[in-house]
Amino acid sequence: MPTAETPDTSEANAFFGRRKGKRLRPGQEARLATLLPQRLLPDPRTDRAAYADLAALFPHRPERIVLEIGFGGGEHLAHRAREDRAAGFIGVEPFVNGMAKMLAAIDEDDLANVRLFDQDAALLLPALPDASLEAVYLLYPDPWPKRRNRKRRFVSLATLSEIARVLEPGGTFRFASDIDDYVGWTLVRAAAEPRLAWTARTADDWRTPFPGWPGTRYEAKAIREGRVPSYLGFVRVDADAGAGR
């Protein structure tokens, strides 16, 4: 039976909330019907072999691949993809309206270096090869603040183990949230993963946004409502080095 530290990938216990919000505009519907199938990654439950060579999923065979889990409206993912077109970016977002916004950015800015996954990231992570990613971003994930729902938080011992596995040595995991309880929750679980070392040395290190940070709508809302975001950075180390933190 799934526990708070074992992912349950059934829809009822997924790490995300609703699938769809307000009604989409005709242009958004059209991109979902035509552009999304071109950029959508295979379902790893039926075609896991497709992930053996991640670079082959992109037209330019990138040497660097970055994953963003739950990209929301796509502001951060689109910004990173624009500034580094030589890299490959995988964006995960089950929320249809967020996917529609990201497809608009891909279409308008010709972001050929982005591939998409519209299901739970817990299904995707196990299919990714070891040491295949340069960076993983998890920005403002659903906080599930009620105690009975915390098992639905994406951060767990199991998911952090998977993130550590897929990061290349020296690769980075970056987490941002405006929910203090979730920040603490993440630090506790990351401390139990010997392959992830927290990079902060002073308080400013977790209060300052990541380099090249473009901001997101969730961050702007949090600041308007008086909440202070935290930005946690971790680097992938070998287990012996991590144990010495």
Secondary structure, 3 states (H helix, E strand, C coil): CCCCCCCCCCHHHCCCCCCCCCCCCHHHHHHHHHHHHHHECCCCCCCHHHHCCHHHHCCCCCCCEEEEECCCCCHHHHHHHHHCCCCEEEEECCCHHHHHHHHHHHHHHCCCCEEEECCCHHHHHHHCCCCCEEEEEEECCCCCCCHHHHHHCCCCHHHHHHHHHHEEEEEEEEEEECCHHHHHHHHHHHHCCCCEEECCCCHHHHHCCCCCCCCCHHHHHHHHCCCCCEEEEEEECCHHHHHCC
